[in-house]
């Protein structure tokens, strides 16, 4: 009995000598700070029949695919062939309070009347893409990044003059890296899913031509 009591006392002493376990360090997961705000205000302008409204809609769809917030506002009432038309597309990582664009950061003009109307509205430091085929020479703003390409001629070479709008989008994404080609092609397939494979193929070809056209 005495031996058992001694063993018990030794065990108790031994456990008392053990150091208490170290407290686990408090680890707080810090929420990642939000990335920089990515926002563009895009105005596409030209005359009815050039697919101006579709350009804006395509960019909005691409924004949705990339999980951005978007608005698309077409101009109604002037889309008849030969008349002027424009669309406004806003793309942002943050909430968009208003779809109206008065100072675009990106402007695509497909004819001369549109250039005259909108060139002075483009925000300083913005990007201007001009259809050289229908605009010709024009006074450039030094505070803008400007590219002038024969978009209509390029579309004609691939077999469809009406695809000049897609040539413009291809050039836009090459220059600005606003979206990847993969994203834009996915958006195009989504919007043209009922138009047939041939129609989709010519638009894809036009996009790629515009992309290659920017050095």
Secondary structure as UniProt FT lines:
FT   HELIX           2..17
FT   STRAND          39..48
FT   HELIX           52..65
FT   TURN            66..67
FT   STRAND          69..74
FT   STRAND          84..92
FT   STRAND          106..109
FT   HELIX           112..118
FT   HELIX           119..121
FT   TURN            124..125
FT   STRAND          127..131
FT   HELIX           132..135
FT   TURN            142..143
FT   STRAND          145..149
FT   HELIX           151..157
FT   TURN            158..159
FT   HELIX           161..163
FT   HELIX           164..176
FT   HELIX           181..191
FT   TURN            192..194
FT   HELIX           197..213
//
